[in-house]
Amino acid sequence: MATTTVDRSPAADHVRSSSVLVVLVTRDAVGWLRGCLESLADQTHPRLGVIAVDNGSTDGTLEILRRALGDGAVGALGAGSGRTR
């Protein structure tokens, strides 16, 4: 059985903040993607990350993701490939 020790001192609360990672999974999402990305950009959490996986979109979703997040934060699934490339 594993145990974890947590520092519950008041100072620890001011030093640490939780990390948040948003994972977007998309397919032909042009209709809602821009609004979603704008909402994420408006977030004020100090440790927020966003990655995306596109599931074979044919409507320009992948290009929007790459422009907004950069190639390193976007994975692309080919049609029927079952894995990212």
C-alpha positions as CSV (number, residue, x, y, z in Angstrom):
1,M,0.0,0.0,0.0
2,A,1.5,3.3,-1.0
3,T,1.1,6.4,1.1
4,T,1.5,10.1,0.3
5,T,2.5,12.9,2.5
6,V,1.0,16.3,1.8
7,D,2.3,19.6,3.1
8,R,-0.8,21.3,4.5
9,S,1.0,24.3,5.9
10,P,-0.4,27.7,4.9
11,A,2.8,28.6,3.1
12,A,2.4,25.6,0.8
13,D,-1.0,26.8,-0.4
14,H,0.5,30.1,-1.6
15,V,3.4,28.5,-3.4
16,R,1.7,25.7,-5.3
17,S,-1.2,25.9,-7.8
18,S,-2.7,23.0,-9.6
19,S,-1.8,22.4,-13.2
20,V,-4.7,22.0,-15.7
21,L,-4.3,20.3,-19.0
22,V,-7.1,20.6,-21.6
23,V,-7.2,17.9,-24.2
24,L,-9.3,18.8,-27.2
25,V,-10.4,15.9,-29.4
26,T,-11.9,17.1,-32.7
27,R,-13.4,16.0,-35.9
28,D,-14.8,18.5,-38.4
29,A,-15.2,21.1,-35.6
30,V,-15.0,24.4,-37.5
31,G,-18.5,25.3,-36.3
32,W,-17.4,25.5,-32.6
33,L,-13.6,25.4,-32.5
34,R,-12.9,29.1,-32.7
35,G,-15.2,29.9,-29.8
36,C,-13.7,27.1,-27.8
37,L,-10.1,28.4,-28.4
38,E,-11.2,31.9,-27.6
39,S,-12.6,30.8,-24.3
40,L,-9.5,28.9,-23.5
41,A,-7.4,31.9,-24.3
42,D,-9.5,34.0,-21.9
43,Q,-8.7,31.7,-19.0
44,T,-6.6,33.2,-16.2
45,H,-5.4,30.0,-14.5
46,P,-1.6,30.4,-14.1
47,R,-0.8,26.8,-15.1
48,L,-3.0,25.9,-18.1
49,G,-1.9,23.8,-21.0
50,V,-3.9,22.9,-24.1
51,I,-3.2,20.0,-26.5
52,A,-5.4,18.7,-29.3
53,V,-5.9,15.5,-31.3
54,D,-7.7,15.8,-34.6
55,N,-9.6,12.7,-35.7
56,G,-9.4,13.0,-39.5
57,S,-11.2,16.3,-40.1
58,T,-11.8,17.4,-43.7
59,D,-13.2,20.9,-42.9
60,G,-10.0,22.9,-41.9
61,T,-10.1,22.0,-38.2
62,L,-6.5,20.7,-38.2
63,E,-5.2,23.9,-39.8
64,I,-7.0,26.0,-37.2
65,L,-5.6,23.9,-34.4
66,R,-2.0,24.1,-35.7
67,R,-2.3,27.9,-36.2
68,A,-3.7,28.4,-32.7
69,L,-1.6,25.9,-30.7
70,G,1.4,25.1,-32.9
71,D,2.5,21.8,-34.4
72,G,3.9,20.5,-31.2
73,A,0.6,20.7,-29.4
74,V,-1.5,19.0,-32.1
75,G,-1.7,15.4,-33.0
76,A,-3.5,14.2,-36.1
77,L,-5.2,10.9,-36.7
78,G,-5.5,9.8,-40.4
79,A,-8.8,8.4,-41.6
80,G,-9.0,4.9,-40.2
81,S,-5.3,4.8,-39.1
82,G,-6.0,4.3,-35.4
83,R,-2.9,6.2,-34.3
84,T,-1.4,9.7,-34.2
85,R,1.2,10.8,-36.6
